[in-house]
């Protein structure tokens, strides 16, 4: 069971946030643009990092499984 408020922003918004930050836009301007607080901003960024890490782990696991399967055959 997940507690707390649901996320306000969609995944596309989180990607946009990351792009804005990489482009050099200050965090304070990003907060104003999305109308969120600093804690919420970092919560979204951390959520994104966790999701990206899980995706990378799954890709690596699939590559290793394919290699093992090819060796067996």
HELIX and SHEET records of a PDB file:
HELIX    1   1 UNK A   11  UNK A   22  1                                  12    
HELIX    2   2 UNK A   27  UNK A   34  1                                   8    
HELIX    3   3 UNK A   38  UNK A   72  1                                  35    
END                                                                             
